[in-house]
Amino acid sequence: MQQDLRVLLVDDDPVLCEDFSQCFMETEGIELAGVTNSAVQAMELVVERQPDVVILDLELHKGAGNGIMFLKQLNDRHLAKRPFVLVNTNNSSRTTYDVVNALGADFVMFKHQEGYCAREVAEFLLCIRAGKSATAVLSSEPPAAQESESLRTRILAELDKVSISPKSLGYQYLADAIEIYCGGQTPNVAAIIGQKYKKSEASVERAMQNAIDKAWVTADINELLEHYTAHVNIKRQSPTVTEFICYYASKLRGSR
């Protein structure tokens, strides 16, 4: 007789956690090995309880750390038994998708896609164990790929309008960061981008700020005022990275 799948749930949404707990209690073949909203505690529970599966939320706003941090720690530990990692996230940007896959996530489900619920996740895990096709349950590809490509084009057009130079290191970083935020605000966006380009979080943050600062020095002031209408602190004379990213994410979401 096959043993139950032991699942560790890492999520900071108490309602969703309760849904999963109730669902797993009612589902034959699955056992809840633990629940936490902390990336650090999640790693401790993996070592202590050796779950077969980790359901991992990337955005632990009400908890501690984030899913990217957990995946990096999991890679560093080189465990004899590595759990199957099922990422559940509200962020559907291609950059985030590429990074979590590069860090060893086994599958990605997007919480906002049609059909997502605790029951669907449970059935997916049982299908995986039975050797059935994962795509028969839910697709791991980011939804609306054509829309994502269109969004990227619009982001680059906005950067060009305020003279963010394509030659600067921060150009692609800013584009990635805005795309990630359009998919759902994510903590430590610089860390996600750093993982993609094999750069440190500090160097990514610095390159983005340098690109913004240079644009605000060299661009025509009238063009800046026309295309960037958010308030800029007079003492700084240019937006911070977070201000810049949030402004364009909000602007582009509103224009969809």
Summary of the structure (lengths in Angstrom):
residues: 256
radius of gyration: 20.3
end to end distance: 51.7
largest distance: 72.5
contacts: 811
relative contact order: 0.11
helix: 54%
strand: 12%
